[in-house]
Amino acid sequence: MEDWKRCLDEGELPPTSLDARDGFVHLSTISQVAPTLARHFAGRDDLVLLTVDVELLLDGSLRFEAPERGGPDRAHERFPHYYGEIPRSAVIDSVRLMPGEGGVHRLPAALVREAERERERENLGIETLWMRVVWDPTRGIALLEYPRATRIEDEAGMLALEAELERRLEALTAGRGKIPLVIGVDNLWVAPKLVRRYRELAEKLTSRAFARVARWSSSERTRQFFAHHNVGASAPASVFDSRERAIAFVLDTGPDPSADA
């Protein structure tokens, strides 16, 4: 409750002690809200449930990761962790939560229904937020990242990736002309047999719609893989080691990483 009041006053959601210790903001998908409340906050009467629009999170990276203290029985779970600060503008709704019988919190009916729909999608193998494509109006750049581990292992996976990229990038570039694009490839893995197809797809999409393209990854192994299988003239030969350096490059304020080689 106090953190939300500070956010209203200061314009950014302050990190909890847990966030500060772990280095990221702990979030939940809609279907994870109820079990998280029951596990960690049962009976608390000082809670505010915030709805965050991840399309408005522009200055950090969103990653789905296993809970560090979950134990082996929760090793399959993946929670959204945001590496950055959450601005007030990204919080699109807030609801005061009060505990009911047995300390269980009463959730808004609309959220309960959406949580049920999300669980149904997950049961069908449809993952939430496996690709994030956003427009940063302040810097005038597009951002493409993969919050979840995304493995392209067969032709069906490649076709699904192509269809989703076509749809999302077409919507993003409509009415904007050619714009700079920054691609985070931390969580993207492409089977060796499909590398050529991926390279052709990336070249087609980036050369058609984007003025300047840069890729980045915090993993040296991933950087080496994508640098070796470069998409062609639309991107620098190497891959940046940070989001900030990739952004600086597309804004023409930073060097090509291949100059460091």
Secondary structure, DSSP 8 states (H G I E B T S, - for coil): -HHHHHHHHHSEE---HHHHHHTSEE---GGGHHHHHHHH-TT-SSEEEEEE-GGG--SSEEEEE--TTS-GGGTT--EEEEES-EEGGGEEEEEEE-B-GGG-B---HHHHHHHHHHHHHHHTT--SSS-EEEEETTTTEEEEE-SS-EEE-SHHHHHHHHHHHHHHHHHHHTTT-SEEEEEE-TTEEE-GGGHHHHHHHHHHHHHHHEEEEEEE-S-HHHHHHHHHT---TTS-SS-BSSHHHHHHHHTTSS--GGGG-
